[in-house]
Amino acid sequence: MAVMKLNPIGIIGGIILIVSPFLAWISVFFINISLLDMALSGDMVSILILILLIVGGIIALFKGLIGGIIGLVGVLIFTAFSLAQGAPISVFGLGYYLGWVGSIISIASIFFKPRVTPTSPPSPPPPPP
């Protein structure tokens, strides 16, 4: 029997996805607005994106590909809505770019195969007296 180790690449991508909503997603001059700030203001699209990133990050800790795709959907929705409202890419902040990075790392974790640790078979019972 073999014990499967967690994929450290997926874990790193998942942590980045979970942290990204708390950093600046919009940055204009000295004003930084996080995705969490936008969600707390009641913006339903931001709430959806926040949920997708957090859930995607948690899932990426265990299943990098699936979590990365969920996070990627969230970042793509944010990008589409922001550009549709006329926001230039130059106002996107660090959290936005980390959302992309976390998604890509999580998806790329499928190319990393964690080592399987072999376990020794149980020792046979002692012979009867």
N, CA, C and O atoms as a GROMACS GRO file, in nm:
protein
  516
    1MET      N    1   0.084  -0.117   0.000
    1MET     CA    2   0.000   0.000   0.000
    1MET      C    3   0.090   0.124   0.000
    1MET      O    4   0.193   0.126   0.066
    2ALA      N    5   0.050   0.227  -0.075
    2ALA     CA    6   0.129   0.349  -0.084
    2ALA      C    7   0.050   0.467  -0.029
    2ALA      O    8  -0.072   0.475  -0.044
    3VAL      N    9   0.122   0.557   0.035
    3VAL     CA   10   0.060   0.676   0.090
    3VAL      C   11   0.090   0.792  -0.005
    3VAL      O   12   0.206   0.818  -0.037
    4MET      N   13  -0.015   0.861  -0.051
    4MET     CA   14   0.002   0.969  -0.146
    4MET      C   15   0.028   1.100  -0.072
    4MET      O   16  -0.045   1.134   0.021
    5LYS      N   17   0.132   1.172  -0.113
    5LYS     CA   18   0.162   1.300  -0.053
    5LYS      C   19   0.083   1.409  -0.125
    5LYS      O   20   0.051   1.396  -0.243
    6LEU      N   21   0.053   1.517  -0.053
    6LEU     CA   22  -0.014   1.630  -0.114
    6LEU      C   23   0.079   1.697  -0.214
    6LEU      O   24   0.201   1.688  -0.201
    7ASN      N   25   0.022   1.763  -0.313
    7ASN     CA   26   0.098   1.830  -0.417
    7ASN      C   27   0.136   1.970  -0.367
    7ASN      O   28   0.048   2.055  -0.354
    8PRO      N   29   0.264   1.996  -0.338
    8PRO     CA   30   0.302   2.126  -0.283
    8PRO      C   31   0.278   2.242  -0.381
    8PRO      O   32   0.255   2.355  -0.338
    9ILE      N   33   0.283   2.216  -0.511
    9ILE     CA   34   0.257   2.321  -0.609
    9ILE      C   35   0.111   2.365  -0.600
    9ILE      O   36   0.082   2.484  -0.602
   10GLY      N   37   0.019   2.270  -0.590
   10GLY     CA   38  -0.123   2.303  -0.574
   10GLY      C   39  -0.149   2.377  -0.444
   10GLY      O   40  -0.234   2.466  -0.439
   11ILE      N   41  -0.076   2.341  -0.339
   11ILE     CA   42  -0.093   2.408  -0.210
   11ILE      C   43  -0.048   2.554  -0.220
   11ILE      O   44  -0.116   2.643  -0.169
   12ILE      N   45   0.064   2.578  -0.287
   12ILE     CA   46   0.113   2.715  -0.304
   12ILE      C   47   0.013   2.797  -0.386
   12ILE      O   48  -0.020   2.910  -0.348
   13GLY      N   49  -0.036   2.741  -0.497
   13GLY     CA   50  -0.135   2.811  -0.578
   13GLY      C   51  -0.262   2.839  -0.500
   13GLY      O   52  -0.320   2.947  -0.513
   14GLY      N   53  -0.306   2.741  -0.419
   14GLY     CA   54  -0.427   2.760  -0.339
   14GLY      C   55  -0.411   2.870  -0.237
   14GLY      O   56  -0.503   2.950  -0.217
   15ILE      N   57  -0.296   2.876  -0.172
   15ILE     CA   58  -0.272   2.982  -0.073
   15ILE      C   59  -0.271   3.119  -0.140
   15ILE      O   60  -0.327   3.215  -0.087
   16ILE      N   61  -0.209   3.128  -0.257
   16ILE     CA   62  -0.208   3.255  -0.329
   16ILE      C   63  -0.350   3.296  -0.367
   16ILE      O   64  -0.385   3.414  -0.355
   17LEU      N   65  -0.432   3.201  -0.411
   17LEU     CA   66  -0.570   3.233  -0.446
   17LEU      C   67  -0.649   3.282  -0.324
   17LEU      O   68  -0.729   3.374  -0.335
   18ILE      N   69  -0.626   3.221  -0.209
   18ILE     CA   70  -0.698   3.259  -0.088
   18ILE      C   71  -0.655   3.398  -0.040
   18ILE      O   72  -0.738   3.474   0.010
   19VAL      N   73  -0.528   3.432  -0.054
   19VAL     CA   74  -0.476   3.560  -0.006
   19VAL      C   75  -0.512   3.676  -0.101
   19VAL      O   76  -0.531   3.788  -0.055
   20SER      N   77  -0.521   3.650  -0.229
   20SER     CA   78  -0.536   3.757  -0.328
   20SER      C   79  -0.656   3.849  -0.306
   20SER      O   80  -0.642   3.969  -0.329
   21PRO      N   81  -0.774   3.802  -0.262
   21PRO     CA   82  -0.886   3.897  -0.244
   21PRO      C   83  -0.864   4.001  -0.134
   21PRO      O   84  -0.933   4.102  -0.130
   22PHE      N   85  -0.768   3.977  -0.046
   22PHE     CA   86  -0.744   4.069   0.064
   22PHE      C   87  -0.643   4.178   0.028
   22PHE      O   88  -0.621   4.270   0.106
   23LEU      N   89  -0.583   4.167  -0.089
   23LEU     CA   90  -0.488   4.268  -0.137
   23LEU      C   91  -0.558   4.359  -0.238
   23LEU      O   92  -0.672   4.332  -0.277
   24ALA      N   93  -0.491   4.465  -0.281
   24ALA     CA   94  -0.551   4.564  -0.371
   24ALA      C   95  -0.582   4.505  -0.508
   24ALA      O   96  -0.494   4.450  -0.574
   25TRP      N   97  -0.707   4.516  -0.549
   25TRP     CA   98  -0.746   4.474  -0.684
   25TRP      C   99  -0.758   4.595  -0.775
   25TRP      O  100  -0.739   4.585  -0.896
   26ILE      N  101  -0.790   4.709  -0.717
   26ILE     CA  102  -0.794   4.836  -0.790
   26ILE      C  103  -0.699   4.930  -0.717
   26ILE      O  104  -0.708   4.945  -0.596
   27SER      N  105  -0.609   4.991  -0.790
   27SER     CA  106  -0.510   5.079  -0.730
   27SER      C  107  -0.497   5.204  -0.815
   27SER      O  108  -0.441   5.201  -0.925
   28VAL      N  109  -0.548   5.316  -0.762
   28VAL     CA  110  -0.541   5.443  -0.834
   28VAL      C  111  -0.472   5.543  -0.741
   28VAL      O  112  -0.522   5.572  -0.632
   29PHE      N  113  -0.360   5.594  -0.785
   29PHE     CA  114  -0.277   5.684  -0.704
   29PHE      C  115  -0.249   5.617  -0.570
   29PHE      O  116  -0.182   5.514  -0.566
   30PHE      N  117  -0.298   5.674  -0.460
   30PHE     CA  118  -0.272   5.616  -0.329
   30PHE      C  119  -0.394   5.545  -0.273
   30PHE      O  120  -0.397   5.511  -0.155
   31ILE      N  121  -0.493   5.523  -0.356
   31ILE     CA  122  -0.617   5.456  -0.312
   31ILE      C  123  -0.612   5.311  -0.359
   31ILE      O  124  -0.602   5.284  -0.479
   32ASN      N  125  -0.618   5.220  -0.263
   32ASN     CA  126  -0.616   5.077  -0.294
   32ASN      C  127  -0.747   5.016  -0.246
   32ASN      O  128  -0.786   5.033  -0.131
   33ILE      N  129  -0.813   4.943  -0.335
   33ILE     CA  130  -0.940   4.880  -0.302
   33ILE      C  131  -0.925   4.730  -0.324
   33ILE      O  132  -0.894   4.685  -0.434
   34SER      N  133  -0.948   4.654  -0.218
   34SER     CA  134  -0.937   4.509  -0.230
   34SER      C  135  -1.068   4.451  -0.282
   34SER      O  136  -1.172   4.517  -0.280
   35LEU      N  137  -1.062   4.329  -0.326
   35LEU     CA  138  -1.183   4.260  -0.369
   35LEU      C  139  -1.278   4.244  -0.252
   35LEU      O  140  -1.400   4.251  -0.269
   36LEU      N  141  -1.224   4.223  -0.134
   36LEU     CA  142  -1.307   4.211  -0.013
   36LEU      C  143  -1.381   4.342   0.013
   36LEU      O  144  -1.498   4.339   0.050
   37ASP      N  145  -1.315   4.457  -0.006
   37ASP     CA  146  -1.381   4.587   0.011
   37ASP      C  147  -1.499   4.601  -0.086
   37ASP      O  148  -1.606   4.649  -0.049
   38MET      N  149  -1.476   4.559  -0.210
   38MET     CA  150  -1.584   4.569  -0.311
   38MET      C  151  -1.700   4.477  -0.274
   38MET      O  152  -1.816   4.514  -0.291
   39ALA      N  153  -1.669   4.357  -0.225
   39ALA     CA  154  -1.773   4.262  -0.187
   39ALA      C  155  -1.851   4.314  -0.066
   39ALA      O  156  -1.973   4.299  -0.060
   40LEU      N  157  -1.781   4.374   0.031
   40LEU     CA  158  -1.848   4.426   0.150
   40LEU      C  159  -1.936   4.547   0.119
   40LEU      O  160  -2.026   4.580   0.196
   41SER      N  161  -1.909   4.614   0.006
   41SER     CA  162  -1.993   4.726  -0.033
   41SER      C  163  -2.126   4.679  -0.092
   41SER      O  164  -2.215   4.760  -0.119
   42GLY      N  165  -2.139   4.548  -0.113
   42GLY     CA  166  -2.265   4.494  -0.162
   42GLY      C  167  -2.268   4.463  -0.310
   42GLY      O  168  -2.372   4.423  -0.362
   43ASP      N  169  -2.157   4.481  -0.379
   43ASP     CA  170  -2.150   4.451  -0.522
   43ASP      C  171  -2.161   4.300  -0.542
   43ASP      O  172  -2.072   4.225  -0.502
   44MET      N  173  -2.268   4.257  -0.605
   44MET     CA  174  -2.295   4.113  -0.619
   44MET      C  175  -2.190   4.042  -0.705
   44MET      O  176  -2.155   3.927  -0.677
   45VAL      N  177  -2.139   4.108  -0.807
   45VAL     CA  178  -2.037   4.046  -0.892
   45VAL      C  179  -1.910   4.024  -0.809
   45VAL      O  180  -1.846   3.919  -0.820
   46SER      N  181  -1.874   4.122  -0.727
   46SER     CA  182  -1.755   4.107  -0.642
   46SER      C  183  -1.774   3.996  -0.540
   46SER      O  184  -1.680   3.923  -0.509
   47ILE      N  185  -1.895   3.982  -0.488
   47ILE     CA  186  -1.923   3.873  -0.393
   47ILE      C  187  -1.905   3.739  -0.462
   47ILE      O  188  -1.845   3.647  -0.405
   48LEU      N  189  -1.956   3.726  -0.584
   48LEU     CA  190  -1.940   3.602  -0.661
   48LEU      C  191  -1.792   3.572  -0.686
   48LEU      O  192  -1.747   3.458  -0.668
   49ILE      N  193  -1.717   3.674  -0.727
   49ILE     CA  194  -1.575   3.655  -0.756
   49ILE      C  195  -1.501   3.616  -0.627
   49ILE      O  196  -1.414   3.528  -0.630
   50LEU      N  197  -1.533   3.682  -0.516
   50LEU     CA  198  -1.471   3.650  -0.388
   50LEU      C  199  -1.496   3.504  -0.350
   50LEU      O  200  -1.404   3.434  -0.307
   51ILE      N  201  -1.619   3.460  -0.367
   51ILE     CA  202  -1.652   3.320  -0.336
   51ILE      C  203  -1.575   3.225  -0.428
   51ILE      O  204  -1.522   3.124  -0.381
   52LEU      N  205  -1.569   3.256  -0.557
   52LEU     CA  206  -1.497   3.170  -0.650
   52LEU      C  207  -1.348   3.160  -0.614
   52LEU      O  208  -1.290   3.052  -0.622
   53LEU      N  209  -1.287   3.270  -0.576
   53LEU     CA  210  -1.145   3.267  -0.543
   53LEU      C  211  -1.118   3.191  -0.414
   53LEU      O  212  -1.024   3.111  -0.407
   54ILE      N  213  -1.199   3.216  -0.312
   54ILE     CA  214  -1.177   3.147  -0.184
   54ILE      C  215  -1.203   2.997  -0.200
   54ILE      O  216  -1.122   2.915  -0.157
   55VAL      N  217  -1.316   2.962  -0.261
   55VAL     CA  218  -1.348   2.820  -0.282
   55VAL      C  219  -1.244   2.755  -0.373
   55VAL      O  220  -1.199   2.644  -0.346
   56GLY      N  221  -1.206   2.825  -0.480
   56GLY     CA  222  -1.103   2.772  -0.570
   56GLY      C  223  -0.972   2.750  -0.498
   56GLY      O  224  -0.904   2.650  -0.521
   57GLY      N  225  -0.935   2.843  -0.410
   57GLY     CA  226  -0.812   2.828  -0.333
   57GLY      C  227  -0.816   2.710  -0.239
   57GLY      O  228  -0.718   2.636  -0.227
   58ILE      N  229  -0.929   2.691  -0.172
   58ILE     CA  230  -0.942   2.578  -0.080
   58ILE      C  231  -0.936   2.446  -0.156
   58ILE      O  232  -0.869   2.352  -0.113
   59ILE      N  233  -1.007   2.439  -0.268
   59ILE     CA  234  -1.006   2.316  -0.347
   59ILE      C  235  -0.866   2.291  -0.406
   59ILE      O  236  -0.823   2.176  -0.415
   60ALA      N  237  -0.796   2.399  -0.445
   60ALA     CA  238  -0.662   2.383  -0.503
   60ALA      C  239  -0.563   2.323  -0.403
   60ALA      O  240  -0.463   2.264  -0.444
   61LEU      N  241  -0.589   2.337  -0.274
   61LEU     CA  242  -0.501   2.277  -0.175
   61LEU      C  243  -0.498   2.125  -0.190
   61LEU      O  244  -0.398   2.060  -0.158
   62PHE      N  245  -0.609   2.068  -0.240
   62PHE     CA  246  -0.620   1.923  -0.254
   62PHE      C  247  -0.623   1.878  -0.400
   62PHE      O  248  -0.563   1.776  -0.435
   63LYS      N  249  -0.692   1.953  -0.484
   63LYS     CA  250  -0.705   1.923  -0.627
   63LYS      C  251  -0.670   2.049  -0.705
   63LYS      O  252  -0.758   2.130  -0.735
   64GLY      N  253  -0.542   2.064  -0.739
   64GLY     CA  254  -0.493   2.187  -0.800
   64GLY      C  255  -0.564   2.226  -0.928
   64GLY      O  256  -0.597   2.343  -0.946
   65LEU      N  257  -0.587   2.132  -1.017
   65LEU     CA  258  -0.649   2.164  -1.145
   65LEU      C  259  -0.789   2.221  -1.127
   65LEU      O  260  -0.822   2.324  -1.185
   66ILE      N  261  -0.870   2.155  -1.048
   66ILE     CA  262  -1.009   2.200  -1.029
   66ILE      C  263  -1.013   2.335  -0.960
   66ILE      O  264  -1.086   2.425  -1.002
   67GLY      N  265  -0.935   2.350  -0.853
   67GLY     CA  266  -0.931   2.478  -0.782
   67GLY      C  267  -0.878   2.590  -0.870
   67GLY      O  268  -0.929   2.702  -0.864
   68GLY      N  269  -0.777   2.560  -0.950
   68GLY     CA  270  -0.722   2.660  -1.041
   68GLY      C  271  -0.822   2.706  -1.145
   68GLY      O  272  -0.828   2.825  -1.178
   69ILE      N  273  -0.901   2.614  -1.196
   69ILE     CA  274  -1.004   2.650  -1.295
   69ILE      C  275  -1.111   2.737  -1.230
   69ILE      O  276  -1.156   2.834  -1.291
   70ILE      N  277  -1.151   2.704  -1.109
   70ILE     CA  278  -1.252   2.785  -1.039
   70ILE      C  279  -1.197   2.926  -1.015
   70ILE      O  280  -1.268   3.024  -1.038
   71GLY      N  281  -1.072   2.936  -0.970
   71GLY     CA  282  -1.011   3.068  -0.950
   71GLY      C  283  -0.997   3.144  -1.080
   71GLY      O  284  -1.018   3.265  -1.084
   72LEU      N  285  -0.962   3.074  -1.187
   72LEU     CA  286  -0.948   3.137  -1.317
   72LEU      C  287  -1.081   3.195  -1.366
   72LEU      O  288  -1.084   3.304  -1.423
   73VAL      N  289  -1.188   3.123  -1.343
   73VAL     CA  290  -1.321   3.174  -1.380
   73VAL      C  291  -1.349   3.304  -1.305
   73VAL      O  292  -1.401   3.400  -1.363
   74GLY      N  293  -1.315   3.308  -1.176
   74GLY     CA  294  -1.336   3.430  -1.098
   74GLY      C  295  -1.256   3.547  -1.152
   74GLY      O  296  -1.310   3.658  -1.166
   75VAL      N  297  -1.130   3.525  -1.184
   75VAL     CA  298  -1.046   3.634  -1.236
   75VAL      C  299  -1.095   3.679  -1.373
   75VAL      O  300  -1.095   3.798  -1.403
   76LEU      N  301  -1.137   3.584  -1.456
   76LEU     CA  302  -1.189   3.621  -1.589
   76LEU      C  303  -1.317   3.703  -1.578
   76LEU      O  304  -1.336   3.797  -1.655
   77ILE      N  305  -1.405   3.669  -1.485
   77ILE     CA  306  -1.527   3.748  -1.465
   77ILE      C  307  -1.491   3.890  -1.423
   77ILE      O  308  -1.546   3.987  -1.476
   78PHE      N  309  -1.397   3.902  -1.329
   78PHE     CA  310  -1.355   4.035  -1.285
   78PHE      C  311  -1.298   4.115  -1.401
   78PHE      O  312  -1.330   4.233  -1.419
   79THR      N  313  -1.213   4.052  -1.481
   79THR     CA  314  -1.152   4.119  -1.595
   79THR      C  315  -1.258   4.165  -1.694
   79THR      O  316  -1.255   4.279  -1.740
   80ALA      N  317  -1.352   4.078  -1.727
   80ALA     CA  318  -1.456   4.112  -1.824
   80ALA      C  319  -1.542   4.227  -1.775
   80ALA      O  320  -1.570   4.320  -1.851
   81PHE      N  321  -1.585   4.223  -1.650
   81PHE     CA  322  -1.670   4.330  -1.596
   81PHE      C  323  -1.594   4.461  -1.583
   81PHE      O  324  -1.650   4.567  -1.610
   82SER      N  325  -1.470   4.455  -1.543
   82SER     CA  326  -1.392   4.578  -1.528
   82SER      C  327  -1.366   4.644  -1.663
   82SER      O  328  -1.382   4.766  -1.677
   83LEU      N  329  -1.327   4.565  -1.760
   83LEU     CA  330  -1.301   4.621  -1.893
   83LEU      C  331  -1.430   4.670  -1.959
   83LEU      O  332  -1.429   4.769  -2.032
   84ALA      N  333  -1.541   4.601  -1.933
   84ALA     CA  334  -1.670   4.644  -1.989
   84ALA      C  335  -1.714   4.778  -1.930
   84ALA      O  336  -1.785   4.854  -1.995
   85GLN      N  337  -1.673   4.805  -1.807
   85GLN     CA  338  -1.708   4.932  -1.744
   85GLN      C  339  -1.607   5.042  -1.775
   85GLN      O  340  -1.618   5.153  -1.724
   86GLY      N  341  -1.508   5.012  -1.859
   86GLY     CA  342  -1.412   5.112  -1.904
   86GLY      C  343  -1.290   5.127  -1.817
   86GLY      O  344  -1.216   5.225  -1.833
   87ALA      N  345  -1.265   5.036  -1.724
   87ALA     CA  346  -1.146   5.045  -1.639
   87ALA      C  347  -1.023   5.004  -1.720
   87ALA      O  348  -1.022   4.897  -1.779
   88PRO      N  349  -0.921   5.089  -1.722
   88PRO     CA  350  -0.798   5.048  -1.792
   88PRO      C  351  -0.722   4.944  -1.710
   88PRO      O  352  -0.733   4.939  -1.588
   89ILE      N  353  -0.646   4.862  -1.778
   89ILE     CA  354  -0.569   4.757  -1.711
   89ILE      C  355  -0.469   4.818  -1.612
   89ILE      O  356  -0.429   4.752  -1.516
   90SER      N  357  -0.428   4.942  -1.635
   90SER     CA  358  -0.328   5.005  -1.549
   90SER      C  359  -0.377   5.028  -1.406
   90SER      O  360  -0.296   5.054  -1.318
   91VAL      N  361  -0.508   5.018  -1.381
   91VAL     CA  362  -0.557   5.038  -1.244
   91VAL      C  363  -0.567   4.907  -1.166
   91VAL      O  364  -0.597   4.909  -1.047
   92PHE      N  365  -0.543   4.794  -1.231
   92PHE     CA  366  -0.550   4.666  -1.161
   92PHE      C  367  -0.432   4.656  -1.065
   92PHE      O  368  -0.319   4.690  -1.098
   93GLY      N  369  -0.461   4.609  -0.945
   93GLY     CA  370  -0.360   4.604  -0.840
   93GLY      C  371  -0.297   4.467  -0.822
   93GLY      O  372  -0.322   4.374  -0.898
   94LEU      N  373  -0.216   4.458  -0.718
   94LEU     CA  374  -0.139   4.337  -0.690
   94LEU      C  375  -0.228   4.215  -0.668
   94LEU      O  376  -0.197   4.107  -0.718
   95GLY      N  377  -0.338   4.230  -0.595
   95GLY     CA  378  -0.426   4.117  -0.567
   95GLY      C  379  -0.483   4.056  -0.695
   95GLY      O  380  -0.497   3.934  -0.706
   96TYR      N  381  -0.516   4.142  -0.792
   96TYR     CA  382  -0.568   4.096  -0.921
   96TYR      C  383  -0.464   4.006  -0.990
   96TYR      O  384  -0.496   3.897  -1.036
   97TYR      N  385  -0.341   4.054  -0.995
   97TYR     CA  386  -0.237   3.976  -1.063
   97TYR      C  387  -0.203   3.849  -0.986
   97TYR      O  388  -0.172   3.746  -1.046
   98LEU      N  389  -0.210   3.854  -0.853
   98LEU     CA  390  -0.188   3.733  -0.775
   98LEU      C  391  -0.301   3.632  -0.797
   98LEU      O  392  -0.278   3.511  -0.790
   99GLY      N  393  -0.421   3.680  -0.823
   99GLY     CA  394  -0.531   3.589  -0.857
   99GLY      C  395  -0.499   3.511  -0.983
   99GLY      O  396  -0.524   3.391  -0.990
  100TRP      N  397  -0.444   3.579  -1.082
  100TRP     CA  398  -0.401   3.512  -1.205
  100TRP      C  399  -0.289   3.412  -1.176
  100TRP      O  400  -0.294   3.297  -1.221
  101VAL      N  401  -0.189   3.457  -1.101
  101VAL     CA  402  -0.074   3.372  -1.071
  101VAL      C  403  -0.117   3.248  -0.993
  101VAL      O  404  -0.074   3.137  -1.025
  102GLY      N  405  -0.202   3.266  -0.892
  102GLY     CA  406  -0.249   3.153  -0.813
  102GLY      C  407  -0.326   3.053  -0.898
  102GLY      O  408  -0.312   2.932  -0.881
  103SER      N  409  -0.409   3.104  -0.988
  103SER     CA  410  -0.485   3.015  -1.077
  103SER      C  411  -0.394   2.936  -1.169
  103SER      O  412  -0.410   2.816  -1.186
  104ILE      N  413  -0.298   3.006  -1.228
  104ILE     CA  414  -0.208   2.940  -1.322
  104ILE      C  415  -0.120   2.837  -1.251
  104ILE      O  416  -0.098   2.727  -1.302
  105ILE      N  417  -0.069   2.873  -1.133
  105ILE     CA  418   0.013   2.778  -1.057
  105ILE      C  419  -0.069   2.655  -1.020
  105ILE      O  420  -0.022   2.542  -1.031
  106SER      N  421  -0.193   2.678  -0.976
  106SER     CA  422  -0.278   2.565  -0.937
  106SER      C  423  -0.305   2.473  -1.055
  106SER      O  424  -0.299   2.350  -1.042
  107ILE      N  425  -0.333   2.531  -1.170
  107ILE     CA  426  -0.358   2.450  -1.289
  107ILE      C  427  -0.230   2.376  -1.331
  107ILE      O  428  -0.235   2.260  -1.370
  108ALA      N  429  -0.116   2.444  -1.322
  108ALA     CA  430   0.011   2.383  -1.361
  108ALA      C  431   0.053   2.272  -1.265
  108ALA      O  432   0.142   2.193  -1.298
  109SER      N  433  -0.009   2.264  -1.149
  109SER     CA  434   0.030   2.160  -1.053
  109SER      C  435   0.002   2.019  -1.104
  109SER      O  436   0.054   1.922  -1.050
  110ILE      N  437  -0.080   2.006  -1.210
  110ILE     CA  438  -0.106   1.873  -1.264
  110ILE      C  439   0.018   1.814  -1.329
  110ILE      O  440   0.028   1.693  -1.348
  111PHE      N  441   0.116   1.901  -1.364
  111PHE     CA  442   0.239   1.852  -1.426
  111PHE      C  443   0.341   1.807  -1.324
  111PHE      O  444   0.443   1.747  -1.359
  112PHE      N  445   0.314   1.835  -1.197
  112PHE     CA  446   0.404   1.794  -1.089
  112PHE      C  447   0.348   1.669  -1.025
  112PHE      O  448   0.237   1.670  -0.972
  113LYS      N  449   0.423   1.564  -1.030
  113LYS     CA  450   0.379   1.436  -0.972
  113LYS      C  451   0.446   1.419  -0.836
  113LYS      O  452   0.568   1.400  -0.830
  114PRO      N  453   0.370   1.425  -0.727
  114PRO     CA  454   0.432   1.407  -0.596
  114PRO      C  455   0.485   1.264  -0.581
  114PRO      O  456   0.432   1.169  -0.638
  115ARG      N  457   0.589   1.253  -0.504
  115ARG     CA  458   0.647   1.121  -0.480
  115ARG      C  459   0.553   1.038  -0.395
  115ARG      O  460   0.486   1.089  -0.305
  116VAL      N  461   0.549   0.912  -0.426
  116VAL     CA  462   0.468   0.818  -0.348
  116VAL      C  463   0.560   0.747  -0.250
  116VAL      O  464   0.661   0.689  -0.290
  117THR      N  465   0.524   0.754  -0.125
  117THR     CA  466   0.606   0.691  -0.023
  117THR      C  467   0.560   0.548  -0.002
  117THR      O  468   0.446   0.525   0.040
  118PRO      N  469   0.645   0.450  -0.032
  118PRO     CA  470   0.603   0.310  -0.010
  118PRO      C  471   0.599   0.281   0.140
  118PRO      O  472   0.683   0.328   0.217
  119THR      N  473   0.504   0.203   0.178
  119THR     CA  474   0.495   0.160   0.318
  119THR      C  475   0.528   0.012   0.324
  119THR      O  476   0.498  -0.064   0.231
  120SER      N  477   0.588  -0.026   0.432
  120SER     CA  478   0.623  -0.168   0.446
  120SER      C  479   0.498  -0.247   0.484
  120SER      O  480   0.411  -0.197   0.554
  121PRO      N  481   0.491  -0.371   0.437
  121PRO     CA  482   0.373  -0.451   0.472
  121PRO      C  483   0.377  -0.482   0.623
  121PRO      O  484   0.484  -0.483   0.684
  122PRO      N  485   0.261  -0.506   0.680
  122PRO     CA  486   0.259  -0.534   0.824
  122PRO      C  487   0.336  -0.663   0.854
  122PRO      O  488   0.337  -0.757   0.775
  123SER      N  489   0.399  -0.664   0.970
  123SER     CA  490   0.477  -0.782   1.007
  123SER      C  491   0.382  -0.899   1.038
  123SER      O  492   0.273  -0.878   1.091
  124PRO      N  493   0.424  -1.019   1.004
  124PRO     CA  494   0.336  -1.133   1.030
  124PRO      C  495   0.322  -1.156   1.182
  124PRO      O  496   0.410  -1.118   1.259
  125PRO      N  497   0.213  -1.217   1.222
  125PRO     CA  498   0.196  -1.242   1.365
  125PRO      C  499   0.298  -1.344   1.413
  125PRO      O  500   0.347  -1.425   1.334
  126PRO      N  501   0.332  -1.339   1.541
  126PRO     CA  502   0.428  -1.435   1.591
  126PRO      C  503   0.373  -1.579   1.584
  126PRO      O  504   0.252  -1.601   1.592
  127PRO      N  505   0.464  -1.676   1.568
  127PRO     CA  506   0.417  -1.814   1.557
  127PRO      C  507   0.352  -1.860   1.690
  127PRO      O  508   0.390  -1.814   1.798
  128PRO      N  509   0.257  -1.949   1.680
  128PRO     CA  510   0.193  -1.994   1.804
  128PRO      C  511   0.292  -2.075   1.888
  128PRO      O  512   0.382  -2.140   1.833
  129PRO      N  513   0.277  -2.071   2.019
  129PRO     CA  514   0.372  -2.143   2.107
  129PRO      C  515   0.360  -2.294   2.100
  129PRO      O  516   0.434  -2.364   2.169
   0.00000   0.00000   0.00000
